[in-house]
Amino acid sequence: MTQKYLNDLTHVILGAAIEVHKELGPGLLESIYERCLGHLLIEEGILVSSQQRVPLIFRGLKLDCDLRFDLLVDNLIIVEVKAVERLMPIHEAQLLTYLNLLSKPKGVLINFNCTNIFKEGQKTMVNELYASLPSGY
């Protein structure tokens, strides 16, 4: 895995999100956008997991809580799907926490309740533990 691969995969994810948004528009439930985005990525031949539990261990105590990520793309990038008026710092905090708990290098926060996903409806985040990945070719 290289930084270039992660960036290319992020580009594919955002392109698929834009395609879903163009076709459906804003105003639907997060779960609908999540399923459509996952479907498009699978059509592209990309491995996608959805709604899997996020394990939480606190000082050796395994907590049975119902934390779930929206999508995990190619077992590398966590995608959190929102359909809110605007992205808030709590959404970013949630994604960063999932990145840390699952030890994943990158996450993408996508808000489908906007006019333009690329300009205002997405935020890419990097897990600092993976910030020094090789750049690739």
Backbone as a ProteinNet text record, in pm:
[ID]
protein_1_A
[PRIMARY]
MTQKYLNDLTHVILGAAIEVHKELGPGLLESIYERCLGHLLIEEGILVSSQQRVPLIFRGLKLDCDLRFDLLVDNLIIVEVKAVERLMPIHEAQLLTYLNLLSKPKGVLINFNCTNIFKEGQKTMVNELYASLPSGY
[TERTIARY]
84.8	0	89.2	61.1	135.6	39.1	95.5	14.3	-56.9	9.7	-51	-173.6	-162.8	-276.7	-393.9	-365.3	-471.6	-535.9	-453.9	-507.7	-592.4	-545.6	-622.3	-755.4	-752.6	-874.9	-971	-918.4	-1000.5	-1068.2	-994	-1048	-1164.7	-1150.4	-1257.2	-1380.3	-1358	-1469	-1544.5	-1471	-1535.5	-1606.8	-1547.9	-1614.1	-1745.5	-1746	-1868.8	-1972.1	-1926.9	-2019.1	-2082.4	-2004.2	-2056.3	-2158.5	-2130.4	-2223.7	-2356.3	-2350.2	-2472.4	-2548.1	-2476.8	-2538.9	-2605.3	-2539.2	-2597.3	-2727.4	-2729.6	-2847.1	-2962	-2930.2	-3035	-3062.9	-2962	-2977.4	-2979.2	-2988.6	-2993.7	-3134	-3144.1	-3274.9	-3317	-3232.5	-3267.5	-3197.4	-3226.7	-3164.8	-3020.4	-2937.6	-2798.7	-2788.1	-2875	-2867.7	-2885.3	-2964.1	-2984.5	-2856.1	-2795.5	-2670.4	-2560.9	-2555.3	-2455.1	-2467	-2588.3	-2608.9	-2576.4	-2616.9	-2589.3	-2440.1	-2371.3	-2227.7	-2155.5	-2190.7	-2130.5	-2152.9	-2272.7	-2307.1	-2220.4	-2204	-2120	-1975.4	-1923.2	-1784.5	-1767.6	-1864.2	-1859.6	-1865.3	-1948.3	-1953.3	-1817.4	-1737.1	-1602.2	-1501.9	-1548.1	-1460.1	-1383.3	-1429.7	-1361.5	-1430.4	-1350.5	-1401.6	-1462.6	-1586.9	-1656.4	-1725.7	-1704.4	-1778.4	-1864.8	-1982.2	-2067.6	-2125.3	-2145.9	-2212.7	-2153.3	-2020.1	-1951.6	-1924.1	-1922.1	-1895.7	-1752.7	-1739.5	-1609.3	-1579.2	-1474.6	-1443.9	-1395.1	-1437.4	-1397.5	-1350.9	-1223.5	-1165.6	-1112.9	-1158.4	-1117.2	-1044.9	-913.7	-831.3	-854.7	-854.4	-869.6	-1013.6	-1108.3	-1249.7	-1307.6	-1352.2	-1415.2	-1559.9	-1592.3	-1726.7	-1816.8	-1933.1	-2030.8	-2121.8	-2070.8	-2148.8	-2172.8	-2261.6	-2302.6	-2244.5	-2112.6	-2046.3	-2031.5	-2069.7	-2058.1	-2011.4	-1917.2	-1877.1	-1973.2	-1980.4	-2069	-2009.3	-1893.9	-1829.5	-1680.1	-1625.5	-1480.9	-1443.5	-1362.1	-1329.6	-1189	-1183.1	-1058.1	-981.7	-1054.5	-998.2	-897.5	-909	-814	-878.5	-985	-1043.1	-1182.9	-1203.5	-1336	-1411.6	-1533.7	-1619	-1738.3	-1754.4	-1870.6	-1963.3	-2086	-2185.6	-2279.1	-2301	-2392	-2492.7	-2605.2	-2706.2	-2757.3	-2669.6	-2695.6	-2684.3	-2732.7	-2727.7	-2584.4	-2490.9	-2349	-2265	-2145.6	-2054.2	-2008.4	-2003.7	-1967.7	-1840.3	-1773.2	-1653.6	-1678.6	-1798.8	-1827.8	-1823	-1859.1	-1851.2	-1705.6	-1620.5	-1477.4	-1419.6	-1459.8	-1411	-1451.9	-1574.9	-1622.2	-1534.7	-1507.4	-1426.6	-1284.3	-1224.5	-1089.5	-1085.1	-1188.8	-1195.4	-1202.7	-1284.9	-1294	-1159.6	-1091.3	-960.2	-864.2	-865.3	-775.6	-816.3	-945.1	-990.8	-969.4	-981.4	-967.3	-828.2	-741.1	-605.3	-606.3	-684.3	-691.4	-622.5	-560	-479.8	-556.4	-676.9	-744.9	-895.2	-962.4	-1107.3	-1162.5	-1285.4	-1353	-1491	-1520.3	-1649.7	-1723.6	-1843.4	-1918.3	-2058.3	-2095.1	-2228.4	-2307.1	-2413.1	-2493.4	-2599.4	-2616.9	-2715.9	-2647.9	-2599.6	-2529.6	-2551.2	-2501.7	-2513.7	-2403.6	-2280.4	-2165.6	-2077	-2074.1	-1995.9	-1848.8	-1792	-1649.1	-1609.8	-1691.7	-1658	-1692.6	-1807.4	-1853.3	-1897.7	-1904.1	-1964.9	-1871.7	-1742.5	-1651.2	-1529.7	-1474.9	-1351.8	-1273.7	-1148.1	-1060.8	-973.1	-957.5	-879	-777.5	-660.9	-553.1	-523.9	-505.5	-463.2	-315	-278	-138.9	-39.8	-85.3	3.9	52.5	-18.9	15.4	61.3	88.9	119.7	249.1	337.3	465.6	471	359.9	359.2	444.9	503.1	577.9	486.9	540.9	459.3	427.6	501.9	474.3	535.2	486.2	543.6	465.1
-117.8	0	124	214.8	339.8	456.9	573.4	694.9	717.5	686.6	702.6	612.2	488.4	397	450.6	497.1	553.5	675.2	761.7	879.9	841.7	744.1	698.3	637.3	557.8	495.3	601.8	702.7	813.6	884.4	902.9	966.5	884.5	753.1	665.2	676.4	678	689.8	820.4	929.8	1060.2	1068.5	1009.4	1006.6	930.2	817.9	739.5	817.8	887.6	967.4	1078.1	1141.4	1246.7	1188.1	1070.5	1004.1	973.7	921.9	894.7	1024.6	1129	1258.6	1317.7	1306.2	1357.7	1286.5	1156.4	1077.2	1093.7	1098.6	1102.3	1241.4	1328.1	1460.5	1454.6	1569.9	1574.5	1542.1	1518.9	1506.4	1366.3	1266.7	1129.6	1089.2	971	919.6	875.8	886	842.7	698.6	612.8	470.1	446.1	528.2	513.4	548.8	661.9	701.9	598.9	548.6	449.3	324.1	274	152.9	176.9	292	322.4	340.8	410.7	430.7	296.9	213.9	81.4	-0.6	6.7	-67.6	-23.5	107.2	156.6	110.3	114.1	72	-77.3	-156.4	-300.7	-325.8	-248.6	-260.2	-233	-149	-117.2	-226.8	-329.8	-439.6	-415.1	-319.1	-283.6	-354.1	-406.4	-472.4	-368.7	-391.4	-298	-376.3	-333.2	-385.4	-272.6	-307.2	-202	-242.3	-141.4	-154.9	-265.2	-272.8	-368.9	-302.4	-382.9	-331.2	-279.2	-174.6	-119.5	-167.9	-249.3	-300	-187.4	-192.5	-91	-159.2	-137.5	-194.3	-78.5	-72	33.9	-30	-6.4	-60.4	-209.6	-282.2	-426.7	-475.4	-385	-420.9	-409.9	-523.4	-523.2	-479.4	-364.5	-309.1	-359.9	-404.1	-451.1	-333.7	-251.1	-134.6	-147.2	-69.5	-85.2	24.3	43.6	135.6	65.9	132.3	73.8	180.2	142.8	232.8	213.8	312.4	302.3	210.1	247	165.4	153.6	38	17.6	-27.5	52.7	30.3	-29.9	-146.9	-219.7	-242	-253.9	-276.9	-168	-49.6	58.3	190.8	228	361.9	350.7	419	424.7	541.5	515.3	620.3	637.4	757.6	791.2	877.3	832.6	898.6	980.5	1104.2	1192.7	1252.6	1295.1	1370.3	1477.3	1573.8	1675.9	1815	1915.2	2052.2	2093.7	2058.3	2083.3	1990.3	1961.4	1878.3	1955.8	1886	1948.1	1883.4	1949.9	1890.9	1753.7	1728.8	1598.5	1487.6	1516.6	1416.9	1383	1484.3	1462	1382	1414.4	1342	1195.4	1169.4	1032.1	954.5	1012.8	945.2	922.1	1021	1004.1	893	885.7	779.3	642.8	628.7	502.2	466.4	565.5	539.8	483.4	541.7	495.2	358.4	338.9	211.6	95.1	121.6	16.4	13.3	105.4	114.7	122.5	214.2	236.2	367.5	375.4	493.1	617.1	599.1	715	701.8	815.8	818.2	930.5	910.3	1012.2	1035.4	1159.8	1201.7	1265.2	1213.2	1263	1303.7	1428.3	1479.2	1493.1	1413.6	1415.7	1525.2	1593.2	1700.6	1834.4	1847.6	1969.1	1988.9	2100.8	2130.4	2062.9	2064.8	2012	1934.2	1802.4	1718.5	1755.3	1775.2	1801.2	1931.3	2034.3	2164	2176.4	2124.2	2151	2027.5	1912.6	1797.3	1683.3	1710.6	1601.8	1652.8	1564.7	1594.6	1465.1	1469.6	1353.7	1369.8	1260.7	1265.1	1152.1	1178.9	1081	1045.9	917.2	870.2	902.9	982.4	1028.2	913.5	797.7	682.4	633.6	668.8	624.3	738.2	852.7	971.4	957.1	865.7	854.8	734.1	702.2	594.2	631.1	529.8	561.8	624.1	715.4	786.6	703.2	599.7	515.6	574	530	571.6	683
0	0	0	-90.8	-99.8	-87.6	-65.7	-59.3	-191.8	-302.4	-434.5	-447.6	-402.1	-410	-327.5	-206.2	-122	-187.9	-247.8	-315.2	-436.2	-513.6	-629.7	-586.5	-480.1	-429.3	-375.8	-309.5	-261.1	-378.1	-485	-606.1	-662.6	-664.5	-713.8	-623.5	-492.5	-396.5	-418.2	-428.8	-447.1	-581.8	-684.9	-815.4	-809.4	-738.1	-722.9	-641.8	-537.9	-456.4	-539.9	-623.6	-711.1	-808.1	-859	-950.5	-879.9	-757.8	-680.7	-658.4	-620.2	-591.2	-714.6	-829.9	-954.9	-988	-962	-997.8	-898.2	-768.7	-666.5	-610.3	-610.4	-550.6	-399.7	-334.6	-188.1	-137.7	-6.3	56.2	96.2	71.3	108.6	238.1	285.4	407.7	381.6	485.3	475	427.2	477.4	444	293.7	227.6	83.6	8.9	44.9	-19.4	6.4	128.6	165.2	78	62.7	-17.5	-164	-217	-357.8	-382.2	-292.1	-304.8	-298	-202.1	-190.7	-316.2	-370.5	-492.1	-610.3	-627.5	-737.1	-723.4	-601.8	-580.1	-607	-564.2	-591.9	-741.9	-813.1	-959.9	-1023.2	-958.3	-1007.4	-971.1	-901	-862.3	-734.3	-654.5	-530.2	-413.6	-322.6	-202.7	-108.2	-68.7	19.9	130.7	255.2	370.3	422.4	474.3	528.5	662.8	745.1	874.3	963.1	963.8	1050.8	1185.9	1288.6	1422.6	1437	1513.4	1548.7	1690	1706.5	1840.6	1932.1	2056	2152.1	2279.6	2311.5	2433	2515.6	2638.9	2730.4	2848.4	2858	2966.9	2988.3	2878.8	2885.1	2889.4	2902.5	2907.2	2766.6	2712.5	2581.1	2597.8	2541.2	2555.2	2443.7	2480.6	2383.7	2347.5	2258	2215.1	2066.1	2015.6	1877	1786.8	1795.8	1703.9	1570.2	1463.4	1329.3	1230.7	1146	1038.5	921.9	833.5	717.7	611.8	557.5	454.1	482.6	452.4	454.1	313.8	246.7	106.4	96.2	33.6	12.2	143.1	250.5	384.6	424.5	363.5	388.2	425.8	356.7	372.2	430.4	541.9	603.4	542.1	499.8	443.1	536.1	587.6	669.4	584.8	570.8	487.6	576.6	537.5	609.6	512.3	567.6	493	589.3	615.2	716.4	654	727.6	677	644.5	733.7	707.4	794.7	748.5	826.1	948.6	1060.8	1188.3	1243	1335	1395.6	1460.2	1511.3	1571.5	1467.1	1342.6	1235.3	1206.1	1206	1185.9	1301.1	1423.4	1541.2	1535	1492.2	1479.2	1380.8	1264.9	1164.3	1215.4	1279.9	1334.3	1439.1	1521.3	1622.2	1555.1	1452.2	1379.3	1314.9	1257.9	1199.1	1302.7	1420.7	1526.9	1579.9	1607.4	1663.4	1566.2	1437.3	1336.3	1271.6	1312.8	1257.3	1105.1	1052.7	908.5	874.3	756	723.2	679.2	624.7	566.1	579.3	587	593.6	508.2	462.5	382.4	441.3	469.5	520.5	403.2	371.8	256.2	301	270.7	301.3	170.9	158.2	36.4	36.9	148.6	156.1	126.1	4.1	-37	-186.4	-236.2	-377.9	-459	-406.4	-478.1	-381.6	-396.6	-305.2	-308.4	-426.7	-436.9	-366.3	-379	-321.2	-172.9	-133.6	3	80.4	14.9	79.4	111.6	119.6	152.3	228.2	307.5	380.7	391.6	353.2	362.6	485.5	560.4	682.7	683	742.2	746.6	891.9	916.5	1047.6	1060	1156.5	1170.9	1186.1	1233.7	1246.3	1110.5	1003.6	868.9	779.3	836	756.6	676.4	714.4	644.2	550	486.4	388.6	268	201.5	79.2	-25.5	-103	-200.3	-323.2	-351.1	-468.4	-593	-704.5	-833.4	-895.4
[MASK]
+++++++++++++++++++++++++++++++++++++++++++++++++++++++++++++++++++++++++++++++++++++++++++++++++++++++++++++++++++++++++++++++++++++++++

